[in-house]
């Protein structure tokens, strides 16, 4: 026969599993969004480069000024260029590490 304490611990463990699954799903969605944002930044950096190259070829200062006015933050550092973006959240604790499992 089960004691009330055993039943309680089993129920608590089931609820903890639900919470862990929820946060694992949230983490996966966030990482996918981060990957999409990094890809968008790459595209914007490419557009910036193309505009600057086009302006340099045509000798138009006006087009170059527009391309140069884009924020330098669109240029990705080498550490970001080859990655999937998962390193952005690597310092955060995962639901699994928080549960002690």
Residue pairs with C-beta under 8 A, 6 or more apart in sequence:
16 99
19 95
20 95
20 96
20 99
23 95
24 94
24 95
24 96
27 89
27 94
27 95
30 89
31 84
31 85
31 86
31 89
34 85
34 86
34 88
34 89
35 84
35 85
35 86
37 85
38 76
38 80
38 83
38 84
38 85
41 74
41 76
41 80
42 76
42 81
44 70
44 74
45 74
45 75
45 76
48 67
48 70
48 74
48 75
51 63
51 66
51 67
52 64
52 67
52 68
54 63
55 61
55 62
55 63
55 64
55 66
55 67
56 64
79 87
